[in-house]
Amino acid sequence: MKDFNRDLQGERNDIIAGRNPVMEAIRSGRSIESVLVAKGERNGSVVAIVAKAKQRDIPVKEVDSKKLDFLARGVNHQGIIAQCAVKEYSTVDDILTLAKDRGESPFIIVLDRIEDPHNLGAIIRSAECAGAHGVIIPERRSAGLSYTVEKTSAGALEYMPVARVKNITATLQKLKEQGVWVYGADMNGENYKKVKFDGAVALVIGNEGKGIGPLVAKECDVIVSLPMKGKINSLNASVAAGILMYEIANDR
């Protein structure tokens, strides 16, 4: 089975298939985004694996066995697959330390429930190019560091620390205690061209459809917007993030 995992993953290392490999990955403490179980599969060791995953607060999802077949690419998955992070997560302290080591005030991108892995990958790519020190995402209801994110980032993920936190609101509060000014992006905010982004900055980008959650918005010191000249009222999350990141980089 170990040989299978090397052959299956090839370039990618985000899929672990089979009961024993999945259980060992969970026991080892590896960063796992979710465990996928075939619908109706609750026999033998699967029950123990699901219980162990829940102990580690790893989401467990029931899916059609055809999805598992697709992910395993023809190898016997035994009704269970683990989707893993392609890179270990950093911590918020790691991000702040990186800024300190560079002799710079922190520049952090905070993502409130970005669910599309292509958007997450694109934001990581822009963040790396704009000189950000790290990206923060929530543990729940967010895309994780999947193979798609890695590929979309075009290599930027190798250089960009990404921290995963339990609570975005609490994280913003801690950043503010350390002198970080929090800017949220929302279409009802102040024109970003009228805002001076300098000093320690955290830029909050909200969910693709719902935007920034109300509790997160309350923690923002300033809400900024991008003026819309066309007939629709919003930009893709990664595009808006890129524009604002470079405005921040320019002011810094």
Summary of the structure (lengths in Angstrom):
residues: 252
radius of gyration: 19.7
end to end distance: 50.9
largest distance: 61.7
contacts: 830
relative contact order: 0.13
helix: 41%
strand: 22%
